[in-house]
Amino acid sequence: MIISVINHSNGEISDERLERAIRAINRQIAEDFEPYWSFGAKLRLEGRSETRSRKELADMRGDAIMYVWNKPNAGNPLNYHDKTHRGIPYGFVFKELSDELDEEWTVTLSHEALELTADPESNLFVRGPHPTKRKRTVFHWYEMCDAVQAETYKIDNIEVSNFVLPLYFTSSAEKGGRNDFLSRKYDAFGKAGPDGKTLKSFGINPGGYLGFYDPKNEDEKSEMHTLDGDTKASKRLMYKLQTKTARITRHDFLTASRDRLADKTR
């Protein structure tokens, strides 16, 4: 799978910096991600043809496309995709969004690349336990990074996102198994340390969140739900909803989900 990367940052992120990030993320996919998941992708920086007709697919030279923009409202990037590359798997990286969340834009690029690789159409779900009602079955989003998205590590001095491993999507406890790449341990208060516990299957680490579909929903207007790990995770998710970041939007959240998140306190 080739993911075409298009730089719309207008100089905020140079092609040279973007190439360094792409090289690190390609290493992450090939050396860290693919050995566990047995599938992968390669990112490739392409040119930019906005001076040409927007009915053409000149930018699209691979199997999917990733746009890098300064901010969500810069030239209406979502509308740009819908009019130009309709029907093609895609993702967005907004530098302003990363700055607001106090994280490197390379982490967002890594996050989106891994999830675009695993679920190009963003329409896969995995059967598993309800996050708070464990005996009840729901369908979790097939997302690679959301549950651990506050955790990062470096490749060639480029910061990239942690990701879950296949055993994360198993409903039974796998003794001795690893559910995420970094396997960091946290205590009951969300503090990292050697005496804590690693990520549980279908769980979330501090700063992460998950989404799921509840087919037996009875008391909510929306059947799509989210659960976040802490206030920082809630802020990250709400900002993505407000700015219509592609992966969140394509899960068709309704007003009920946004209102419930906004009212949460911790």
Number of C-alpha atoms within 10 A of each C-alpha: 12 15 24 22 29 22 22 22 18 10 9 12 16 12 16 9 11 19 15 15 24 22 16 21 31 21 16 20 21 16 12 15 23 14 11 13 13 8 13 19 21 18 22 18 18 18 15 14 13 12 6 10 10 15 9 13 13 16 19 20 16 15 14 24 27 23 19 21 23 19 18 20 13 12 11 10 18 19 12 13 18 11 13 18 20 12 11 14 17 24 23 24 28 24 23 14 22 19 11 11 15 9 15 17 23 23 25 22 27 26 24 24 31 25 20 23 20 18 16 19 16 20 10 13 16 16 17 20 21 18 19 9 9 11 10 12 17 21 18 24 21 20 23 26 24 26 28 28 24 19 19 18 12 14 13 11 10 17 22 24 28 28 25 26 20 14 18 21 18 16 15 12 11 13 6 6 14 18 22 22 15 18 17 16 16 18 13 8 8 15 12 15 11 11 10 15 16 20 22 20 23 21 21 21 24 22 21 24 23 23 21 23 21 17 11 10 13 9 7 11 11 17 18 21 20 19 19 23 19 18 15 15 24 21 17 20 23 17 15 18 16 12 17 16 19 17 20 17 15 12 15 12 16 14 10 15 17 17 11 12 17 12 7 11 8 5
